[in-house]
């Protein structure tokens, strides 16, 4: 069995290296908050159970899934 040698590294530049400054937005600017309105809505137990089950598979809140569904519907049929 061959014994491996340790590699030695230096701080010398290798070729021409260009430093690229961070161009990504900060985490708080990645997701824009939408204006929301709190409503009270009575849904059937079966519907809520369905959304809880499906949202659990996606590891998201079921309320967020319902909101997304309503937003998509409204977007599709709005003028």
C-alpha distance (Angstrom), angle and dihedral (degrees) to the residues before:
residue distance angle dihedral
X1 . . .
X2 3.78 . .
X3 3.79 117.7 .
X4 3.82 112.8 -131.5
X5 3.78 120.8 -129.2
X6 3.77 122.9 -130.7
X7 3.79 113.8 -112.3
X8 3.77 118.1 -125.1
X9 3.80 118.7 -142.5
X10 3.78 129.6 -164.6
X11 3.79 134.7 -163.9
X12 3.78 92.0 -119.3
X13 3.81 116.6 125.5
X14 3.78 116.3 -106.3
X15 3.78 110.4 -140.9
X16 3.78 119.6 -50.0
X17 3.78 110.4 -26.2
X18 3.77 121.2 -174.1
X19 3.79 117.6 -157.2
X20 3.80 111.6 -134.4
X21 3.77 113.4 -154.3
X22 3.79 118.7 -137.5
X23 3.79 107.6 -84.2
X24 3.80 98.4 174.1
X25 3.80 120.6 104.9
X26 3.77 118.4 -110.1
X27 3.83 116.0 -93.6
X28 3.81 93.3 -103.0
X29 3.82 89.4 56.3
X30 3.80 95.8 50.2
X31 3.80 95.3 79.8
X32 3.75 118.7 39.3
X33 3.77 115.1 -145.7
X34 3.75 115.5 -123.7
X35 3.76 122.4 -143.3
X36 3.78 107.6 -103.8
X37 3.78 134.3 -169.4
X38 3.78 121.7 -150.4
X39 3.81 113.9 -127.6
X40 3.76 135.0 176.1
X41 3.78 111.7 -129.1
X42 3.78 128.9 174.3
X43 3.80 113.1 -145.4
X44 3.77 131.0 179.0
X45 3.79 116.4 -93.9
X46 3.81 89.8 -121.5
X47 3.82 91.5 56.0
X48 3.79 93.4 48.7
X49 3.81 91.3 46.3
X50 3.81 89.5 51.0
X51 3.82 93.3 51.2
X52 3.80 92.5 44.9
X53 3.81 90.5 52.1
X54 3.81 95.0 46.4
X55 3.80 93.9 42.6
X56 3.80 89.4 50.1
X57 3.81 89.5 57.5
X58 3.81 89.1 54.4
X59 3.83 93.8 41.3
X60 3.80 93.2 -123.4
X61 3.80 133.7 118.3
X62 3.80 113.6 -87.0
X63 3.81 90.6 -134.5
X64 3.80 88.9 58.8
X65 3.81 90.4 51.7
X66 3.82 91.8 50.8
X67 3.82 90.8 46.7
X68 3.81 90.5 50.6
X69 3.81 91.2 50.5
X70 3.81 92.1 50.7
X71 3.83 91.7 45.2
X72 3.81 91.5 51.7
X73 3.81 91.6 48.0
X74 3.80 92.5 48.6
X75 3.81 91.5 46.9
X76 3.78 92.0 50.8
X77 3.80 94.8 51.4
X78 3.81 101.7 33.1
X79 3.78 119.2 106.2
